[in-house]
Amino acid sequence: MDSSIIVTSLAIGAAIFVGLVIFWFFNAFVKRKLGTDQSAQMATPSQKTNWEEKRQHPRVAISWPAVLEPPYENLAIRLKDISLGGAFVICDNPLAPKEKIRLCLNLPDRDALLLNAQVVWSNINVPKEKVINRGMGVQFVQNTEKTRRSLEKAISMILKENNP
C-alpha cells in the first residue's frame, strides 16, 4: 500500500513538473514572438531606434571641423552630424557627461559659429573594436536666438545641397 502511494505521488509530481516546463517554454516562446511582432509594427520604415525617435530635430550628416574653447582647446574634434538640438562630436578623448563646453564651428562658406553645449553621453567606455567613431553626443544649451538662427541657416544650406 505504501509503495502505491509513493508511486502515485511521484507520478503527480512528475506531471506537475512537466506541466510547468511546458508552460514556461510556451510562455517564453509567446513573449519572444509577440515582442518581435510588436517592435516590427512600431518601427518606422527607416527602422529608427528608440533614441532616434525621441529627437525633436532631424539630424544632418556633416563633416565640420570644430574647436573647443579653453580649457579644452587642445582636443581635436570634428562634427559627424548635427541638428538644432545637438551634435555628435568625434574625438579621441570624449569628455564626461554633464560637462559644459563651448564649440567654435568652422562652417563652410560662413563665419565661425560659437555654440554652448553640454555633453549628454560618450562612448569612452566602449571597447575600441566595437566603436566606429570615438566621441560624444552634445546638446546645445543656453544659446542666443541669433546663434540659433545662424545654426538653422547652416543646416538648411546643407539640406538644400543634399536635395537639389
matplotlib code that plots the C-alpha trace (Angstrom):
import matplotlib.pyplot as plt

x = [0.0, 2.8, 4.6, 1.4, 1.2, 4.8, 4.4, 1.2, 3.0, 6.0, 3.7, 1.7, 5.0, 6.4, 3.2, 3.3, 7.0, 6.4, 3.4, 5.5, 8.3, 5.8, 4.1, 7.5, 8.6, 5.3, 5.3, 8.9, 8.1, 5.0, 6.8, 9.6, 7.2, 5.0, 8.0, 9.3, 5.9, 5.3, 8.6, 8.1, 4.7, 6.0, 9.2, 9.1, 10.2, 13.7, 13.9, 14.9, 15.9, 14.1, 16.6, 16.4, 12.6, 12.7, 14.7, 12.8, 15.1, 16.3, 20.0, 22.0, 25.2, 28.2, 31.9, 32.7, 35.9, 35.4, 37.5, 36.7, 37.3, 39.5, 40.2, 39.7, 41.4, 43.9, 41.2, 40.9, 37.3, 35.0, 31.3, 29.8, 26.1, 24.2, 20.7, 19.2, 19.2, 22.7, 25.5, 27.8, 31.4, 34.2, 37.2, 39.8, 39.2, 35.5, 34.5, 32.3, 28.6, 27.2, 30.4, 29.7, 31.6, 31.8, 32.2, 33.6, 32.3, 34.1, 31.2, 31.8, 31.3, 30.2, 31.6, 32.6, 29.8, 30.1, 27.7, 27.2, 26.7, 26.6, 27.9, 24.9, 26.7, 30.1, 31.4, 34.7, 34.0, 33.0, 35.8, 37.8, 36.9, 33.1, 33.3, 33.1, 33.7, 35.0, 33.2, 30.3, 26.8, 26.3, 23.1, 23.1, 22.1, 21.7, 22.4, 21.0, 18.3, 20.7, 23.1, 20.2, 19.1, 22.7, 22.8, 19.4, 20.6, 23.8, 21.7, 19.2, 22.1, 23.4, 19.9, 19.5, 22.8, 21.9, 18.4, 18.7]
y = [0.0, 2.4, 1.8, 2.7, 6.0, 6.7, 5.8, 7.9, 10.9, 10.6, 10.4, 13.5, 15.4, 14.4, 15.5, 18.9, 19.3, 18.5, 20.8, 23.7, 23.1, 23.1, 26.2, 28.0, 27.1, 28.2, 31.4, 32.2, 31.4, 33.6, 36.5, 36.3, 36.0, 38.9, 41.1, 40.7, 41.4, 44.5, 46.1, 45.4, 47.2, 50.2, 50.7, 53.3, 52.4, 53.7, 51.3, 54.0, 53.1, 54.5, 57.3, 58.5, 58.6, 60.8, 63.5, 66.8, 67.9, 65.8, 65.1, 66.1, 64.2, 66.6, 66.7, 70.0, 70.8, 72.5, 73.8, 73.7, 76.8, 76.7, 74.6, 72.0, 73.9, 71.1, 68.5, 67.9, 67.4, 67.1, 67.1, 64.0, 65.0, 68.0, 69.2, 72.3, 70.4, 68.9, 67.0, 64.0, 65.1, 62.8, 63.0, 60.6, 61.6, 62.4, 64.4, 63.2, 63.6, 66.9, 68.7, 72.2, 73.2, 75.9, 74.9, 77.0, 75.6, 76.4, 76.4, 76.1, 79.4, 81.2, 82.9, 80.7, 80.0, 79.7, 77.3, 76.5, 72.8, 70.1, 66.5, 64.2, 60.8, 59.5, 56.1, 56.3, 53.1, 51.1, 48.7, 50.2, 47.3, 48.0, 51.7, 53.1, 56.7, 57.5, 60.6, 62.1, 63.4, 67.0, 69.0, 72.7, 74.8, 78.4, 79.9, 83.2, 83.4, 84.9, 81.9, 79.5, 81.2, 81.0, 77.3, 76.8, 78.6, 76.5, 73.3, 74.5, 75.1, 71.6, 70.2, 72.2, 70.9, 67.3, 67.7, 70.0]
z = [0.0, 0.9, -2.4, -4.4, -2.6, -3.3, -7.0, -7.2, -5.5, -7.8, -10.9, -9.8, -9.0, -12.4, -14.2, -12.4, -13.2, -16.9, -17.0, -15.5, -18.0, -20.9, -19.5, -19.1, -22.7, -24.2, -22.2, -23.3, -26.9, -27.0, -25.3, -27.8, -30.8, -29.6, -28.8, -32.3, -33.9, -31.7, -32.5, -36.2, -36.1, -34.1, -36.2, -38.9, -42.5, -41.7, -38.7, -36.2, -32.7, -29.6, -29.0, -32.6, -32.4, -29.4, -31.2, -31.8, -34.7, -37.6, -37.8, -40.9, -41.8, -42.0, -41.5, -40.0, -38.1, -34.8, -31.9, -28.2, -26.2, -23.0, -21.1, -23.8, -26.7, -27.4, -28.1, -31.8, -32.8, -35.8, -36.0, -37.7, -37.6, -36.3, -35.6, -34.0, -30.7, -30.7, -32.5, -32.4, -31.8, -33.0, -30.7, -29.3, -25.6, -25.1, -22.1, -19.2, -19.3, -17.9, -18.9, -20.2, -23.3, -25.9, -29.6, -32.3, -35.6, -38.8, -41.2, -44.9, -46.7, -43.5, -40.4, -37.4, -35.1, -31.3, -29.6, -25.9, -25.4, -22.7, -23.0, -22.8, -23.4, -24.6, -25.8, -24.0, -22.0, -25.1, -26.3, -29.2, -31.5, -31.0, -31.8, -35.3, -34.2, -30.7, -29.5, -27.5, -28.0, -27.1, -26.6, -27.5, -24.4, -23.5, -26.9, -28.1, -30.7, -33.2, -32.8, -33.1, -36.4, -37.7, -37.0, -38.6, -41.8, -41.9, -41.6, -44.2, -46.6, -46.1, -46.7, -49.9, -51.2, -50.4, -52.0, -55.0]

ax = plt.figure().add_subplot(projection="3d")
ax.plot(x, y, z, "-o")
ax.set_aspect("equal")
plt.show()
